[in-house]
Amino acid sequence: MIPPREAALSIRGLRKAFGGQAVYAGFDLDVRRGDILAVFGPNGCGKSTLINMAAGLLPHDGGQILYDGREVREVRIGYVFQNYREALFPWRRAADNIRYPLRRMGLPRAEIERRLDRLVADFRVRFDLQRYPYELSGGQQQLVSIMRALTVEPEVLFLDEPFSALDYETTLSLRGLLQEVLKARTVTTILVSHDLEESIVLADRILMLTRRPTTVADDVPVPLPWPRTPETLGEAPFVAIKSRCLRVFTESVASA
């Protein structure tokens, strides 16, 4: 038997309210090291709030968020925002956007270039990284954002609806590339998505949330083999997982 992996992220008794209305009131969560966790639930249930608190971008009102016993300020975090147009520096070339956090860290030039070259190879980049963001397509800009988040070699990567502003063809391509890289690098990842298909394709497990105050409606394992291709979407195991998630989602919304 394979021993269970230790939790990379542990949340205990999390509390958060806005305007006196509780979003989280004693929420617990463990994310295993190397897993990809997808967070799925109704609009307004606090999916982005959860990862923003976990990433240290938003304060929480109570409880603990720990990474192997450490506070978030002691951890290397990568974050990919939904709006790639606002996430990149328009006055910096794509390659310099990717290099930026490494220069802030004070890494030697040779190490910066080594990491950049590895990412270019891993993602099979075919467009010119010497171009400015506004000269790139939406998918290319979001890929640059993903590469920038990964270049710091994060202990945990957060993805906040990273493909919601992209067309379906581009989304399929980026999904395929991203899952390959995350699994090859065993990056612990938390994905927020409003797309159930995307959540199943990219995740080892799906956390189904309720309406506020938010609780866990179901914790769904996704034991599908990697890589997940477009053909995976029509196979019986995928359809069964999707049906379970839809049933839980519908029941959760109806009972709210």
PASEBA-1860 file (N, C-alpha, C; in nm, 3 decimals):
! residues 256
1> MIPPREAA> 0.085/-0.120/0.000/0.000/0.000/0.000/0.089/0.125/0.000 ~ 0.053/0.221/-0.084/0.127/0.346/-0.090/0.087/0.434/0.028 ~ 0.182/0.481/0.110/0.145/0.564/0.224/0.086/0.696/0.177 ~ -0.009/0.752/0.254/-0.068/0.880/0.215/0.034/0.991/0.215 ~ 0.023/1.081/0.117/0.113/1.195/0.113/0.073/1.297/0.219 ~ 0.172/1.365/0.274/0.143/1.466/0.375/0.071/1.584/0.311 ~ -0.006/1.653/0.394/-0.077/1.770/0.345/0.020/1.884/0.321 ~ 0.013/1.944/0.202/0.092/2.064/0.174/0.023/2.185/0.234
9> LSIRGLRK> -0.111/2.181/0.238/-0.191/2.292/0.290/-0.295/2.238/0.386 ~ -0.302/2.297/0.503/-0.403/2.259/0.603/-0.477/2.384/0.648 ~ -0.608/2.380/0.638/-0.694/2.490/0.682/-0.783/2.438/0.794 ~ -0.784/2.508/0.904/-0.864/2.467/1.019/-0.943/2.585/1.074 ~ -1.074/2.563/1.086/-1.161/2.661/1.150/-1.165/2.796/1.081 ~ -1.155/2.797/0.950/-1.147/2.923/0.874/-1.279/3.000/0.887 ~ -1.265/3.129/0.915/-1.381/3.216/0.924/-1.357/3.343/0.841 ~ -1.460/3.382/0.768/-1.455/3.506/0.689/-1.596/3.556/0.667
17> AFGGQAVY> -1.616/3.686/0.687/-1.746/3.747/0.665/-1.729/3.878/0.591 ~ -1.830/3.913/0.513/-1.836/4.042/0.445/-1.966/4.110/0.485 ~ -1.955/4.232/0.538/-2.075/4.305/0.576/-2.160/4.231/0.678 ~ -2.096/4.156/0.764/-2.169/4.084/0.867/-2.228/3.951/0.822 ~ -2.212/3.919/0.693/-2.263/3.794/0.639/-2.149/3.693/0.627 ~ -2.165/3.580/0.693/-2.059/3.479/0.694/-2.044/3.412/0.559 ~ -1.920/3.406/0.512/-1.887/3.327/0.394/-1.833/3.191/0.440 ~ -1.738/3.195/0.531/-1.684/3.073/0.592/-1.699/3.085/0.743
25> AGFDLDVR> -1.749/2.979/0.807/-1.773/2.981/0.951/-1.727/2.849/1.012 ~ -1.593/2.830/1.014/-1.539/2.706/1.068/-1.510/2.604/0.960 ~ -1.440/2.646/0.856/-1.415/2.563/0.737/-1.280/2.492/0.750 ~ -1.278/2.362/0.718/-1.156/2.282/0.724/-1.125/2.225/0.586 ~ -0.993/2.215/0.556/-0.951/2.158/0.428/-0.806/2.114/0.437 ~ -0.777/1.998/0.377/-0.640/1.952/0.359/-0.616/1.928/0.210 ~ -0.502/1.974/0.161/-0.462/1.949/0.022/-0.331/1.873/0.026 ~ -0.328/1.755/-0.034/-0.208/1.673/-0.031/-0.101/1.728/-0.125
33> RGDILAVF> 0.023/1.708/-0.085/0.135/1.754/-0.165/0.133/1.686/-0.302 ~ 0.143/1.767/-0.408/0.147/1.716/-0.543/0.012/1.699/-0.608 ~ -0.097/1.716/-0.532/-0.231/1.702/-0.588/-0.274/1.829/-0.660 ~ -0.367/1.812/-0.754/-0.439/1.924/-0.815/-0.581/1.918/-0.762 ~ -0.620/2.018/-0.685/-0.754/2.026/-0.627/-0.833/2.131/-0.704 ~ -0.949/2.092/-0.754/-1.040/2.187/-0.817/-1.149/2.224/-0.718 ~ -1.180/2.353/-0.711/-1.285/2.404/-0.622/-1.401/2.449/-0.708 ~ -1.518/2.387/-0.685/-1.634/2.412/-0.771/-1.756/2.436/-0.684
41> GPNGCGKS> -1.837/2.533/-0.723/-1.958/2.561/-0.647/-2.037/2.675/-0.708 ~ -2.151/2.709/-0.649/-2.237/2.815/-0.704/-2.167/2.950/-0.706 ~ -2.212/3.037/-0.793/-2.160/3.174/-0.795/-2.180/3.239/-0.658 ~ -2.076/3.308/-0.611/-2.086/3.380/-0.486/-2.063/3.296/-0.362 ~ -2.025/3.170/-0.380/-2.007/3.084/-0.261/-1.872/3.107/-0.194 ~ -1.781/3.178/-0.260/-1.654/3.210/-0.196/-1.535/3.131/-0.247 ~ -1.543/3.083/-0.371/-1.431/3.006/-0.428/-1.305/3.091/-0.438 ~ -1.316/3.207/-0.502/-1.200/3.295/-0.516/-1.158/3.351/-0.381
49> TLINMAAG> -1.255/3.377/-0.294/-1.222/3.424/-0.159/-1.135/3.323/-0.087 ~ -1.166/3.195/-0.104/-1.089/3.089/-0.038/-0.943/3.090/-0.082 ~ -0.919/3.093/-0.213/-0.780/3.086/-0.258/-0.708/3.219/-0.233 ~ -0.782/3.330/-0.234/-0.717/3.457/-0.204/-0.671/3.463/-0.059 ~ -0.748/3.403/0.031/-0.704/3.395/0.170/-0.586/3.299/0.184 ~ -0.596/3.185/0.116/-0.487/3.086/0.124/-0.357/3.141/0.066 ~ -0.368/3.226/-0.037/-0.249/3.283/-0.100/-0.197/3.407/-0.028 ~ -0.267/3.452/0.075/-0.222/3.569/0.150/-0.261/3.701/0.087
57> LLPHDGGQ> -0.353/3.698/-0.010/-0.396/3.821/-0.076/-0.513/3.887/-0.004 ~ -0.579/3.810/0.082/-0.697/3.859/0.154/-0.689/3.808/0.298 ~ -0.708/3.895/0.397/-0.702/3.848/0.536/-0.823/3.763/0.571 ~ -0.805/3.669/0.664/-0.917/3.591/0.714/-0.949/3.638/0.856 ~ -1.072/3.614/0.898/-1.118/3.664/1.027/-1.081/3.571/1.142 ~ -1.056/3.446/1.112/-1.022/3.351/1.217/-0.982/3.219/1.158 ~ -0.925/3.132/1.242/-0.880/3.002/1.197/-0.734/3.006/1.154 ~ -0.687/2.894/1.100/-0.548/2.881/1.059/-0.537/2.834/0.914
65> ILYDGREV> -0.439/2.890/0.845/-0.400/2.845/0.712/-0.251/2.819/0.717 ~ -0.210/2.693/0.711/-0.070/2.657/0.730/-0.021/2.568/0.617 ~ 0.105/2.588/0.580/0.173/2.508/0.480/0.284/2.430/0.550 ~ 0.260/2.302/0.574/0.358/2.223/0.651/0.396/2.295/0.780 ~ 0.297/2.356/0.843/0.319/2.426/0.968/0.366/2.569/0.955 ~ 0.385/2.618/0.832/0.436/2.753/0.810/0.325/2.848/0.765 ~ 0.345/2.975/0.793/0.254/3.077/0.744/0.280/3.102/0.596 ~ 0.181/3.160/0.529/0.191/3.180/0.385/0.310/3.270/0.347
73> REVRIGYV> 0.346/3.364/0.433/0.457/3.454/0.401/0.591/3.381/0.393 ~ 0.595/3.258/0.445/0.718/3.179/0.443/0.721/3.081/0.327 ~ 0.623/3.087/0.239/0.605/2.987/0.135/0.613/3.052/-0.004 ~ 0.672/2.983/-0.100/0.673/3.031/-0.239/0.538/3.000/-0.303 ~ 0.469/3.106/-0.340/0.335/3.094/-0.397/0.338/3.140/-0.542 ~ 0.268/3.068/-0.628/0.243/3.111/-0.765/0.095/3.137/-0.782 ~ 0.058/3.242/-0.856/-0.084/3.277/-0.871/-0.109/3.320/-1.014 ~ -0.210/3.261/-1.077/-0.251/3.298/-1.212/-0.391/3.356/-1.204
81> FQNYREAL> -0.404/3.482/-1.245/-0.531/3.551/-1.237/-0.616/3.526/-1.361 ~ -0.745/3.549/-1.345/-0.838/3.530/-1.455/-0.813/3.631/-1.568 ~ -0.790/3.756/-1.532/-0.777/3.862/-1.631/-0.630/3.880/-1.670 ~ -0.587/3.809/-1.771/-0.447/3.815/-1.815/-0.409/3.953/-1.867 ~ -0.506/4.029/-1.917/-0.475/4.162/-1.973/-0.425/4.257/-1.864 ~ -0.474/4.238/-1.743/-0.432/4.325/-1.633/-0.319/4.263/-1.551 ~ -0.291/4.134/-1.571/-0.191/4.066/-1.489/-0.048/4.091/-1.537 ~ -0.032/4.115/-1.669/0.102/4.133/-1.725/0.139/4.281/-1.732
89> FPWRRAAD> 0.269/4.308/-1.723/0.318/4.445/-1.739/0.324/4.478/-1.888 ~ 0.242/4.572/-1.936/0.237/4.597/-2.080/0.365/4.659/-2.135 ~ 0.445/4.723/-2.047/0.568/4.788/-2.093/0.688/4.692/-2.094 ~ 0.666/4.568/-2.050/0.774/4.468/-2.052/0.745/4.362/-2.157 ~ 0.848/4.319/-2.226/0.832/4.210/-2.322/0.789/4.084/-2.248 ~ 0.731/3.990/-2.323/0.680/3.867/-2.261/0.788/3.797/-2.179 ~ 0.907/3.782/-2.236/1.016/3.714/-2.166/1.052/3.788/-2.037 ~ 1.050/3.921/-2.040/1.084/3.997/-1.920/0.973/3.990/-1.815
97> NIRYPLRR> 0.847/3.972/-1.859/0.740/3.946/-1.763/0.766/3.817/-1.688 ~ 0.813/3.715/-1.759/0.843/3.587/-1.695/0.964/3.597/-1.604 ~ 1.064/3.672/-1.647/1.186/3.687/-1.567/1.165/3.773/-1.442 ~ 1.064/3.858/-1.445/1.048/3.962/-1.342/1.056/3.910/-1.199 ~ 0.977/3.808/-1.159/0.986/3.765/-1.018/1.123/3.708/-0.980 ~ 1.192/3.650/-1.077/1.325/3.596/-1.049/1.426/3.708/-1.026 ~ 1.412/3.815/-1.101/1.499/3.931/-1.078/1.470/3.993/-0.942 ~ 1.343/3.995/-0.903/1.307/4.046/-0.770/1.366/3.959/-0.660
105> MGLPRAEI> 1.380/3.830/-0.689/1.438/3.737/-0.592/1.590/3.748/-0.587 ~ 1.650/3.818/-0.686/1.794/3.836/-0.688/1.871/3.716/-0.740 ~ 1.807/3.632/-0.821/1.876/3.515/-0.874/1.979/3.554/-0.980 ~ 2.085/3.478/-0.994/2.185/3.506/-1.098/2.124/3.495/-1.238 ~ 2.180/3.570/-1.331/2.128/3.572/-1.467/2.125/3.433/-1.528 ~ 2.229/3.355/-1.504/2.235/3.221/-1.562/2.120/3.133/-1.513 ~ 2.085/3.145/-1.384/1.975/3.065/-1.329/1.841/3.113/-1.385 ~ 1.828/3.244/-1.401/1.705/3.299/-1.459/1.685/3.244/-1.600
113> ERRLDRLV> 1.791/3.246/-1.680/1.778/3.198/-1.818/1.755/3.047/-1.823 ~ 1.815/2.974/-1.729/1.792/2.829/-1.724/1.645/2.799/-1.699 ~ 1.586/2.871/-1.605/1.445/2.848/-1.574/1.355/2.888/-1.689 ~ 1.387/3.000/-1.753/1.309/3.044/-1.868/1.317/2.942/-1.981 ~ 1.437/2.895/-2.011/1.454/2.797/-2.119/1.378/2.668/-2.090 ~ 1.377/2.627/-1.963/1.306/2.504/-1.928/1.156/2.520/-1.949 ~ 1.102/2.636/-1.911/0.960/2.660/-1.930/0.924/2.666/-2.078 ~ 1.008/2.729/-2.157/0.984/2.736/-2.302/0.979/2.595/-2.360
121> ADFRVRFD> 1.068/2.508/-2.314/1.070/2.370/-2.362/0.949/2.292/-2.310 ~ 0.917/2.308/-2.182/0.806/2.233/-2.123/0.673/2.267/-2.190 ~ 0.652/2.396/-2.219/0.526/2.439/-2.278/0.531/2.444/-2.431 ~ 0.644/2.403/-2.486/0.661/2.398/-2.633/0.619/2.531/-2.697 ~ 0.676/2.640/-2.645/0.641/2.774/-2.691/0.689/2.796/-2.833 ~ 0.599/2.841/-2.919/0.632/2.863/-3.060/0.623/3.011/-3.100 ~ 0.574/3.096/-3.011/0.563/3.238/-3.046/0.682/3.314/-2.988 ~ 0.699/3.437/-3.033/0.816/3.518/-2.999/0.798/3.584/-2.862
129> LQRYPYEL> 0.878/3.545/-2.765/0.869/3.601/-2.631/0.932/3.740/-2.622 ~ 0.989/3.788/-2.731/1.041/3.925/-2.732/0.934/4.027/-2.769 ~ 0.813/3.979/-2.793/0.702/4.070/-2.824/0.638/4.118/-2.694 ~ 0.568/4.231/-2.702/0.497/4.286/-2.588/0.362/4.216/-2.572 ~ 0.305/4.216/-2.451/0.178/4.146/-2.430/0.068/4.186/-2.529 ~ 0.057/4.315/-2.560/-0.050/4.359/-2.648/-0.032/4.309/-2.792 ~ 0.085/4.255/-2.822/0.109/4.198/-2.955/0.075/4.049/-2.960 ~ 0.035/3.992/-2.847/0.007/3.850/-2.838/-0.143/3.823/-2.831
137> SGGQQQLV> -0.183/3.702/-2.866/-0.322/3.661/-2.851/-0.355/3.641/-2.704 ~ -0.484/3.627/-2.674/-0.524/3.605/-2.536/-0.464/3.478/-2.478 ~ -0.465/3.372/-2.557/-0.408/3.246/-2.510/-0.259/3.256/-2.484 ~ -0.189/3.329/-2.571/-0.045/3.348/-2.553/-0.017/3.431/-2.428 ~ -0.098/3.534/-2.404/-0.080/3.616/-2.285/-0.103/3.533/-2.157 ~ -0.206/3.449/-2.160/-0.232/3.368/-2.040/-0.124/3.263/-2.019 ~ -0.068/3.212/-2.127/0.043/3.119/-2.113/0.164/3.189/-2.051 ~ 0.189/3.312/-2.089/0.298/3.389/-2.028/0.271/3.406/-1.879
145> SIMRALTV> 0.146/3.433/-1.841/0.110/3.447/-1.700/0.136/3.317/-1.623 ~ 0.102/3.205/-1.685/0.124/3.074/-1.621/0.273/3.048/-1.607 ~ 0.350/3.078/-1.710/0.495/3.057/-1.703/0.558/3.145/-1.596 ~ 0.511/3.268/-1.584/0.564/3.357/-1.481/0.535/3.302/-1.341 ~ 0.415/3.246/-1.322/0.381/3.190/-1.191/0.465/3.067/-1.159 ~ 0.499/2.990/-1.260/0.576/2.867/-1.239/0.726/2.891/-1.231 ~ 0.772/3.004/-1.281/0.917/3.026/-1.286/0.979/3.037/-1.148 ~ 0.899/3.072/-1.047/0.951/3.080/-0.910/0.958/2.943/-0.845
153> EPEVLFLD> 0.916/2.839/-0.920/0.911/2.701/-0.869/0.830/2.698/-0.739 ~ 0.700/2.733/-0.751/0.617/2.749/-0.632/0.592/2.618/-0.559 ~ 0.578/2.630/-0.428/0.536/2.514/-0.349/0.387/2.488/-0.371 ~ 0.310/2.594/-0.390/0.168/2.582/-0.421/0.133/2.683/-0.529 ~ 0.056/2.637/-0.627/0.012/2.722/-0.738/-0.138/2.741/-0.728 ~ -0.183/2.866/-0.740/-0.325/2.898/-0.740/-0.367/2.944/-0.880 ~ -0.476/2.889/-0.929/-0.529/2.924/-1.060/-0.673/2.971/-1.042 ~ -0.699/3.097/-1.070/-0.833/3.153/-1.051/-0.902/3.169/-1.187
161> EPFSALDY> -0.980/3.067/-1.225/-1.051/3.066/-1.353/-0.958/3.108/-1.467 ~ -0.849/3.038/-1.486/-0.746/3.085/-1.578/-0.784/3.084/-1.726 ~ -0.888/3.006/-1.762/-0.921/2.994/-1.904/-1.059/3.053/-1.937 ~ -1.122/3.119/-1.842/-1.261/3.162/-1.862/-1.275/3.268/-1.970 ~ -1.169/3.344/-1.999/-1.178/3.449/-2.099/-1.126/3.405/-2.237 ~ -1.097/3.275/-2.250/-1.038/3.224/-2.374/-1.138/3.142/-2.454 ~ -1.116/3.132/-2.584/-1.203/3.050/-2.668/-1.175/2.902/-2.640 ~ -1.268/2.816/-2.685/-1.263/2.674/-2.649/-1.140/2.605/-2.709
169> ETTLSLRG> -1.106/2.638/-2.831/-0.989/2.575/-2.894/-0.862/2.606/-2.815 ~ -0.846/2.733/-2.777/-0.728/2.772/-2.699/-0.729/2.706/-2.562 ~ -0.847/2.698/-2.502/-0.861/2.635/-2.370/-0.817/2.489/-2.375 ~ -0.861/2.415/-2.476/-0.823/2.275/-2.488/-0.671/2.260/-2.498 ~ -0.609/2.347/-2.576/-0.464/2.340/-2.595/-0.391/2.369/-2.464 ~ -0.432/2.475/-2.394/-0.364/2.512/-2.270/-0.389/2.410/-2.159 ~ -0.508/2.352/-2.155/-0.536/2.246/-2.057/-0.437/2.131/-2.074 ~ -0.417/2.090/-2.200/-0.327/1.979/-2.226/-0.185/2.008/-2.183
177> LLQEVLKA> -0.136/2.127/-2.217/0.000/2.165/-2.179/0.014/2.177/-2.028 ~ -0.084/2.241/-1.964/-0.073/2.267/-1.822/-0.073/2.138/-1.741 ~ -0.158/2.044/-1.775/-0.161/1.920/-1.697/-0.031/1.843/-1.709 ~ 0.030/1.847/-1.827/0.159/1.780/-1.846/0.265/1.840/-1.753 ~ 0.272/1.972/-1.752/0.375/2.040/-1.673/0.351/2.022/-1.524 ~ 0.227/2.039/-1.479/0.199/2.027/-1.336/0.228/1.888/-1.284 ~ 0.194/1.786/-1.363/0.218/1.649/-1.318/0.366/1.613/-1.327 ~ 0.435/1.663/-1.429/0.579/1.635/-1.440/0.656/1.700/-1.326
185> RTVTTILV> 0.611/1.819/-1.283/0.680/1.892/-1.175/0.620/1.864/-1.037 ~ 0.512/1.787/-1.032/0.439/1.756/-0.908/0.411/1.883/-0.827 ~ 0.353/1.981/-0.894/0.320/2.108/-0.828/0.185/2.095/-0.758 ~ 0.180/2.119/-0.629/0.054/2.125/-0.557/-0.025/2.243/-0.611 ~ -0.149/2.218/-0.655/-0.224/2.320/-0.727/-0.367/2.326/-0.676 ~ -0.419/2.449/-0.663/-0.560/2.468/-0.633/-0.620/2.552/-0.745 ~ -0.719/2.494/-0.811/-0.784/2.554/-0.927/-0.926/2.594/-0.891 ~ -0.961/2.719/-0.915/-1.100/2.763/-0.906/-1.154/2.772/-1.047
193> SHDLEESI> -1.269/2.710/-1.070/-1.327/2.712/-1.203/-1.478/2.709/-1.193 ~ -1.545/2.775/-1.287/-1.691/2.765/-1.298/-1.728/2.664/-1.406 ~ -1.626/2.597/-1.462/-1.645/2.501/-1.571/-1.623/2.361/-1.513 ~ -1.730/2.282/-1.502/-1.721/2.149/-1.442/-1.633/2.057/-1.525 ~ -1.645/2.063/-1.656/-1.563/1.980/-1.744/-1.415/2.008/-1.720 ~ -1.379/2.135/-1.713/-1.241/2.174/-1.689/-1.192/2.124/-1.553 ~ -1.277/2.134/-1.452/-1.240/2.089/-1.318/-1.206/1.940/-1.318 ~ -1.286/1.860/-1.387/-1.262/1.716/-1.389/-1.136/1.683/-1.468
201> VLADRILM> -1.118/1.750/-1.581/-1.002/1.723/-1.667/-0.871/1.750/-1.595 ~ -0.866/1.856/-1.516/-0.739/1.900/-1.458/-0.713/1.851/-1.316 ~ -0.811/1.791/-1.251/-0.798/1.769/-1.107/-0.777/1.622/-1.068 ~ -0.712/1.605/-0.953/-0.709/1.476/-0.884/-0.831/1.460/-0.796 ~ -0.892/1.573/-0.762/-1.007/1.571/-0.672/-1.081/1.702/-0.686 ~ -1.213/1.697/-0.667/-1.297/1.816/-0.681/-1.368/1.842/-0.549 ~ -1.349/1.961/-0.497/-1.416/2.003/-0.375/-1.544/2.076/-0.415 ~ -1.658/2.015/-0.388/-1.788/2.072/-0.423/-1.838/2.154/-0.304
209> LTRRPTTV> -1.860/2.284/-0.326/-1.900/2.373/-0.218/-2.049/2.407/-0.226 ~ -2.104/2.446/-0.111/-2.243/2.488/-0.101/-2.251/2.640/-0.110 ~ -2.373/2.691/-0.103/-2.391/2.835/-0.088/-2.350/2.878/0.053 ~ -2.342/3.011/0.072/-2.298/3.066/0.199/-2.399/3.037/0.311 ~ -2.349/3.021/0.435/-2.208/3.003/0.472/-2.156/2.872/0.414 ~ -2.042/2.879/0.351/-1.993/2.773/0.265/-1.943/2.652/0.343 ~ -1.992/2.535/0.301/-1.945/2.407/0.355/-1.913/2.316/0.237 ~ -1.861/2.198/0.265/-1.828/2.102/0.161/-1.949/2.012/0.135
217> ADDVPVPL> -2.003/2.020/0.013/-2.114/1.933/-0.025/-2.066/1.793/-0.060 ~ -1.946/1.784/-0.120/-1.889/1.655/-0.156/-1.741/1.675/-0.188 ~ -1.665/1.570/-0.168/-1.522/1.569/-0.199/-1.503/1.453/-0.296 ~ -1.493/1.486/-0.424/-1.503/1.386/-0.531/-1.365/1.349/-0.585 ~ -1.322/1.224/-0.570/-1.195/1.182/-0.630/-1.209/1.172/-0.782 ~ -1.098/1.199/-0.853/-1.098/1.190/-1.000/-0.985/1.095/-1.040 ~ -1.009/0.964/-1.033/-0.904/0.866/-1.059/-0.886/0.832/-1.207 ~ -0.895/0.933/-1.293/-0.878/0.911/-1.436/-0.729/0.910/-1.470
225> PWPRTPET> -0.689/0.827/-1.566/-0.546/0.824/-1.602/-0.502/0.954/-1.668 ~ -0.374/0.983/-1.651/-0.312/1.100/-1.715/-0.235/1.052/-1.837 ~ -0.227/1.134/-1.943/-0.291/1.264/-1.959/-0.438/1.249/-1.995 ~ -0.517/1.354/-1.967/-0.657/1.358/-2.006/-0.669/1.434/-2.138 ~ -0.720/1.369/-2.238/-0.730/1.423/-2.373/-0.874/1.462/-2.403 ~ -0.901/1.529/-2.517/-1.040/1.556/-2.554/-1.125/1.430/-2.561 ~ -1.062/1.316/-2.595/-1.137/1.191/-2.601/-1.184/1.147/-2.463 ~ -1.110/1.187/-2.358/-1.147/1.151/-2.221/-1.287/1.199/-2.187
233> LGEAPFVA> -1.328/1.313/-2.245/-1.456/1.374/-2.211/-1.575/1.286/-2.246 ~ -1.558/1.195/-2.341/-1.669/1.110/-2.381/-1.665/0.970/-2.322 ~ -1.563/0.940/-2.241/-1.548/0.807/-2.186/-1.634/0.790/-2.060 ~ -1.674/0.665/-2.034/-1.769/0.636/-1.927/-1.724/0.683/-1.789 ~ -1.597/0.663/-1.748/-1.558/0.710/-1.614/-1.572/0.862/-1.599 ~ -1.537/0.937/-1.705/-1.551/1.083/-1.700/-1.699/1.120/-1.686 ~ -1.783/1.058/-1.766/-1.926/1.088/-1.762/-1.984/1.056/-1.624 ~ -1.938/0.948/-1.562/-1.989/0.911/-1.429/-1.951/1.015/-1.324
241> IKSRCLRV> -1.826/1.063/-1.329/-1.782/1.166/-1.235/-1.861/1.295/-1.257 ~ -1.880/1.331/-1.382/-1.955/1.453/-1.412/-2.099/1.441/-1.363 ~ -2.160/1.325/-1.380/-2.298/1.305/-1.334/-2.307/1.318/-1.183 ~ -2.210/1.261/-1.112/-2.209/1.273/-0.966/-2.199/1.419/-0.924 ~ -2.107/1.492/-0.986/-2.087/1.633/-0.951/-2.211/1.716/-0.982 ~ -2.275/1.689/-1.095/-2.396/1.763/-1.131/-2.508/1.736/-1.032 ~ -2.520/1.611/-0.989/-2.625/1.575/-0.892/-2.601/1.648/-0.760 ~ -2.475/1.647/-0.714/-2.442/1.715/-0.588/-2.467/1.865/-0.601
249> FTESVASA> -2.425/1.922/-0.713/-2.441/2.066/-0.735/-2.589/2.103/-0.735 ~ -2.670/2.028/-0.808/-2.812/2.057/-0.819/-2.881/2.046/-0.684 ~ -2.848/1.940/-0.609/-2.910/1.921/-0.476/-2.868/2.032/-0.380 ~ -2.740/2.072/-0.389/-2.691/2.176/-0.300/-2.759/2.309/-0.326 ~ -2.776/2.344/-0.453/-2.841/2.470/-0.489/-2.989/2.468/-0.451 ~ -3.055/2.353/-0.474/-3.198/2.342/-0.446/-3.229/2.352/-0.298 ~ -3.136/2.303/-0.213/-3.161/2.302/-0.070/-3.123/2.432/-0.001 ~ -3.059/2.524/-0.075/-3.012/2.649/-0.014/-3.130/2.739/0.021
END
